[in-house]
Amino acid sequence: MALAKQGQGKFTESESLFKSALKKYELAINGTNNSEPIHLAIYITCKIHLIENYLLRSQFSKAQKLLIEILESLEENKLKGFQKINEKISTSELLVLLGFCLQQQGLFDEAREAHIQAFNQVEMMGQKGKLSVHELLSAATIAYQRSPNNFNNSDLGVPENVLRSSLESERLKYCGDDPRLASALSNAAWGHFIAGKLNEAESLMREAMSLKRKDDPTIGDLQHRLGAILFTKGNFKEAEEILLETVQLFTRKDVMNLPLASNCMVLLSKCLLNGKSRAKDEAISTIQKALTLQESIYGKSSFQYMQALFTMGEANMRSNNFGEAENCFRDIISHWEHFVPPIAKNLHSHSKICLAGVLLSQDRDDEAIAILYDVLKNIGESHPEYIYTLSVCSSALLKVKREEEALQMATKALSLRMRDGKVVDAPECINLLLILAQINRSKDENEKAEKNVRESLCMAERIFGLQSPQTAKIMMFLSDCLKTEPGCLPEADELMRKAKKILSEIEPEDE
């Protein structure tokens, strides 16, 4: 009943039911002096669901309190029986969650300490070959939290190795349609996704889904994740189909998970905006439904509602409804005018960046550049949006013919993404190299421009794959560069042919 209420977005009711269950099992545990480990398993499971309840509502201090209670009980060996029954919980995974809660409250030193403890435990367990399936995602999450500017695959190191070796051991342990193997594959896929390894992520997630029956209600979580992976790869049409199916699943009475349904709707609207058909009206209609759901579940002041409002701003921007888009972004910015909670800092700064984009689209260039410089000044180099802001600002400067400033900014952004003298593989680096190419073309330095585009293309092939639409678009850019170079017309034509073929197969023309 409590889980059903949570699935319907009735968090207060589900919280009350979970708390009642906890009292019941506390009495059972105390009455049997821990002789019944099944009571411990259900007791901790209730606490985990209650933690999920608080996390969904951004009540991080309440989630933190429960996590500390569980960790202290495990440390004092009070819950020995529970570990044997429920393999889903590991100390490292709990520490990762604790770090996340601390981070969202602005307690960064404490969060870092929790993640270091979790990382050390995962590394030790991985070296002993005893890493459990549910610690796979923790390993990747820890790597994600530890590295600068959110993530960088070259910083993943041991966690990625642990991820691979642990998955191999799980393959040997489980076979056939064992749900634990599907869970291991899904977690490993998500770990690779966080690390920017999109092809591996897609392959593993598809394998996980192949182990589930089509009528299995738990397949929705995997579909949601696959949709996110395909969207990031630029396979918008397939992502759209999967997410639409997932929304229908999560709104079924027997499955009912409205929080996840609303999240899928937000991502679905992004697919509709980016797909070849550019179904902007449908995207706006979808995001409006998501906004209505988010408001009913979380309220208009919630982070979740503001995330959906951000997507509405993007949808209006793509539809050239610049006034509506500007209103959406300004509403988000003004909502946190006096205090920006840690959970909202990325969204707040990204809203400012998108507002600048709206202004640039209306040729309000000076106003836009002033906003971007203000964002750069306030967020600092360690902020996840810093490099992205540099790239947007360099594009804006290029637009107003301030080539030298644009070059300095793009070069600085790339220098922050250097490891061992090389630019790391990351989506933003692909875009930065293309910005450098545009700058060099504007200065008639065509050889440098061609080198930039070729480097960007190679990186796109490694990240997105040879048949990705993202890769195809860069092929078209390179083709355009080569057309003006002596003797390069055959290569330019071949690149354009390949690019058009890839795009037509992934997003075929409407009949």
N, C-alpha and C positions, 0 to 999 in steps of 0.2 A: 504493500500500500504506500509506504513512504517513498519508494523508488518511483512508483507510478505518479505520485504527486510532484516529485522532482522533475520527471519527464514532461509534465504538463506546465512546468514553470511556476508551480505553487510552492515556492521555497519555504515560506513561513510555516505552512502546514507540514511539509516533509521534515523540516527541522524539529518541530514538536514531536512528530512520530518517532524520529531517530532517537531523540533524547529519552522518550518513554522506554524505548527498547533498551537503551543503554542502562537505565536504572534497573530494569528487569534482569539483565544479564549480570550486572554488578552484584545483585543479591544472590544469583545462582553461583557465581564464582566464589563469593565469600562463604556461601553455605557449604560448598563442596571442597573448600580449601585447595582449589586449583586441580582437583582430581579429574575433572571433566574437560579435556582440552577443546571439545566441540563448543563449549560455552565461550572459551577464550577466542576461538576463531570467529564466532558470530559477533562477539563484543567488539573486536578490533575492526571487523568488516563494517559494523555500524559506524564506528568512529571515522573510518576512511570515507564512507558515504557522506557523513556530516561535514568532513573536511572539504569534500567536493562541493557540497552545498554552499559553504562559505566562500570557496574560491570562485564559484560561478557568480556570486553576488559581490565579489571584490572585498569581502570582509576578511582581510588578511591577518589581522591581529587575533581573531577568533580561531582561524585555521592554524596559526602559529602555536597557540596555546595547546590545542589538541595534539599537534605533531610532537611537541616537546613532551607531553604526557606519555605518548606511545614510545618515543625514543628512550625516555628515562626508565620505563617499565622493561623494555628490551635489555637495556644496559644492566639493570639490576637482576636480570634473569627471572623476572616474575612471569614471563609469558613463554616459558620453554615449550610447552605443549603446542602452542599456536604455530610455531615455526614448522612443525612437522605436518600440519594439516593444510596450511595456506601458503603456497609457494609464491603468491602474487606480491607479497610484501617483503621488501628487503630494507635493511637499515640505510643503505646508500640511496635508495629511491626516496625514502622519507627525508633524508638530509637534503636532497636536491629540492624537494618541495618546500622544506623549511627555508632554504636559501632563497627560493623564489618569493616566499611570503615576506621575508625580511627585506629583500631587495625592493619590493613594491611599497614598503613603508619607509623607504629611504635609508634603511640601516645597512649601508653597503659593506662596512667592515665585517659586521656579524654575518652577512650573507656570504661574503667571500670565504670566511672561516668555515661555514657549513659546507660550501661546495668543495673546499680543499679536503675536508674530512671525507666527504663522499667520494671524491676522485681517488684519494689514497686507498680507500677500501676497495673500490672497483678495480684499481690497478693491481692490488695485492691478490684479490680473488681471481682476476684474469690470469695472473702469472701461475697461480696454483691450478688453473683449469676448473675452478669451481664457481664460475660466474653463472648466476641463474638467468633464465630467459627474461625475466622482468627487470633485470639490471641492465639489459642491453640499451634501452632507451635512456636510462640514467647516465650511462657512460657518454653517450653522444650529447646529452643535455649539458652535462658538466663541461665537456669540451667547448660547447657553444657559449656557456657562461664565462669560461676562463679567458677566451681569446679576445683580442682587441677588436673594436668595431663590430661586435657581435660574433662573427665567425670568420674563419679563414682555414681552408682545408689543410694548408701546410702546418697549421698549429694543432691539428687534431691528434697527431702522433699516436701515443699508446692507446687512447680510447678507440680510435678507428681499428687498430689491430685487434684490440679486445673484442670489438664488435664483430669482426670477421671470424675470429677463432671461436668465439662463444656460439655464433650461429652454426658453425660446423659441428660443434659438439652436440647442439640441440638436434641437428639433422640425424645424428647417429642415435640419439636417445629416443626420439619420437618418429613415428612414421605414419603413412596413410593420411586419414582425415583427422588425426589427433588435433584437437583445438589448440593445444599448447604449441604445436609446430606453427600453426597459422599465426598465433600471437607472436612467436619469436620472429617470424618473417616480417610481420607488420612493424614490430618495434625496430628491427634492423633496418628496414626500408626507411622508416622515419628518421633514424639516426643518420643514414646516408643523405637524406633530403636536407637535414639541418646543415650537414657538412658541404652542401652544394654538389653532391654526387647524384645528379638527377637521373641518369640512365640506370645506375644500379638500384636507386630507390624505386623507379617504376617497375623494373624487372622483378624485384623482391615482393613488391606490393601485389603485382598481378599473380605471382605464385601463391601468395597468402590467400588471395580471393579464390583461386582455383580449388582450394581445400574446403571452401564453404559451399553449402547448398544455396541455390538462388533464393529459397524461401526462408533461409536462416536470418532472423531479425538482426543478429550481431554483424551481418555483412555491411550494414550501413556505415559503421565506423571506418571500415576499410575503404569503402567507396568514397567517403568524405576525404580521406587522406589521399587516395589516388587522384581524385579531382583536383586537389591542391597541387600535387606533383605535376599533373598534366597542364594545369593552368600556368605554372611557373615555366614549364618547357615551351609554352606557346601553342600547345595542342588544344585550342579553345573549343573546337566542335565536339571532340570526344569528351572533354571535361564537362561541357554543358550537358551532354546526354547523361553522363553518370550522375552529376549533381542534381539534375531534375528528377531522376529515378530515386535518389537518396532523399530529397525533400518529400516526395510522395510516400516513401517508406516511413520517415520520421513523423509524418502527420497521420499515419494510420492509427486507429484506435487501439489496436492490440500491441503496438510498438511505442507510440507517442513519446517523442523526445523533442519538445518545442524549442528548447535552447539550441540544440544542434540543428534543428530544421531552420531556424532563423540564421544561424551561421552559414549554412549551406546556401541559403537564399542570397546572402551578401556576396559569396563567392560566385554563385551562378550569375548574378547580375554583372559581375566583372567579366565573366566569360562572354556574355551577350554583348558587352561593350567592345570587347577586343576581337571577337570573331569576324570572319570575312563578311557576313551578312550585316554586321553592325546594327543589331536589332535594338536601337537606342530606346524606343518607346517601350518595348518589352522589358528592357533592363530597368528603366525607371519605375515601371509597374511592379517589377519583382522586388526592387529595393524598398518601394513604398510598403509592400506587404511585410518585409523584414522589419522596417521601422515600427510598424503597428504592433508586430509581435514583440519586438525588443521593449517598446514602451509598456506593453501590458505585463511583461515578465519582470523587467528591471526598473522601469521608470525613465522619465525623460532626462534626468540628471545623471544617469549611469554612464559608465565608460562604454558599455556595449552599445547603448543607443547612439552615443557620439561616434563610435566606429561606423555604424550603419549610415549615420548622417554624412560622414566623410565620403562614403561610397556614393551617396546621393549627389554630393558635390562633384565627384568625378564624372558621374553619369551626365549631369547637366553640362559640365565642361565639354565632354565629348559631343554633346548634342548642340553645342554652340549657344546654350542658354546661359550666357556668361553672368547675367545678373543673378539668376537663381544659384548658380555655382558659387559666386562671390558671397551670397548670403549664407550658404551652408558653411563655408570655411570660416567666415567671420563669426558665425554663431558658436562654432567650436572654440575658436580663439578667445572670444569674450566670456564663454562659460568658465574658463580657467584663468581669467584675467588677473586675479589677485594671488592665487596659489595654484600651482600645477602639481598634483600628486605624482609620485614617481611612476605609477602605472601609465599615466597619461602623457608623459613628457615626449615620447616619440610621436604620438598622434598630434599633440599640440604643435610641435615644430614642423611636422609634415604638412599640417593644415596651412601653416604660414608659407611653406614652400609652394604648395598648390595654389594658394591665393596669389602668390607672385606669378605663377604660370597663367592664371586667369587674366591678370593685369597685362602680362606680356602679349597674350592673344588679342587684347584690345589696344595694343600699342601704347600702353601706359608704362613704358619701359623704365623711366627713372624711378617711379614709385615701386615697381617690382624689384629693381636692383637694390634699392634702399632696404626693402624688407629682407632680401637674401643676405645682404651684408650684416643686418641686425641679427639674423638667425645664426650666422657663422660666429659672430662676436659672443653670443649668449650661450651656445651649446658646447663649444670647445672641441678640440681634436679627438677626444676619446668617445664622443657621442656617436651612436650608430648612424645618425643622419648626416654627420659632418661631411663625409666624402660625397654622398649623394648631393648635398647642398652645393658643394664646390662644383660639381658637374653641371647642375642647373644654372648656377651663377655664371659659369664660364660660357654656357650656351647663350645666356642673356647678353653677356658682354660682347659675344661674337655678333649677335643680332644688331647691336648698335655700333658695330665697327670698331670696338675697343679690343682689337686683336691681341695686343701685347698683354693686357690684363687677363684676357681669356686664356692665353697660352700659359701664363704664370700659374693661374688657378688650376687648370687641368693638369699641369705638370706636378704641382704640389699634391693634388689628389692621388695621382699615380705613385708618387714617391712614398705616400703613406701605405700603399699596397705592395711595396717591394719586400721580398724576402730572399735573402742570399743573392742579392743583385738582380733578381728577376721579378717581373710583375706577376702576382699570384693569379690563379684562375678564379675569377669572381664575376658575376653578371655586371656589376658597376664598372669593372675594368674594361669590359667589352665596349661599353658606352663611352668611357673616357678616351679610349683609343680612337673611336670614331669622331669624337669632338676634336682631338688633335689633328686627325685627317682633314676635317673641315677647315680648321685654322690654316693648316699647311696649304690646302688647295686655294684658300682665299689669298694666300701670299705667293701663289704660283710655284710653290715648292712641291711639284707633283710626285717626285720620287719618294720624298718623306711621307707624303699622304698615302701613296700606295703601300709603303712599308707598314704604316699604322693600320691600314684596313686589312692587310694580309695577317698581321698579328692578331687583330680582333677576330677575324674569320677562324683562324686556327683555334683560338680560345673558345669561340662559340661551338665549334665542332666537338671539342673535348667536354664542354659543360652540357650543351643541349643535345648533341648528337648530329650526325651528318644529314638526317632527314627532317630536322626541326625547322619550323617556319622562321624562328629567330635567326638561324644560320642562313636560311634562304634570303632573308632581307639584307644580310651583310654581303652575300654573293652579288646581289643587285647593286649595292653600293660600290663594290669593287669593279663590277662590270662598267658602271658609269665612269669610274676613274680611268679605266683602261681604254675606253673609247677614244680618248684624246691623245693617247700615247702611240707613237709610230710603231707599226707592226704588231700591235696588241689586239686588233679588232677580232680575230678568230677566237682568242681566249675570252674576250669580253662577251661575244655572242654565245659561247658555250656556257659561261657562267650564268647568263641571263636565262638560257634554255633550261638549265638544271634547276635554277631558283623557281621558275614558273611551274615546272613539273612538280616540285616538292609542295608548293603552295596549293596547286590544283588538287593534289591527292589528299592533302590534309583538310583543306577547306574548299571542296568542289563548288563550282558556280551553281547558283540556283537555277533549276530548270524553268 
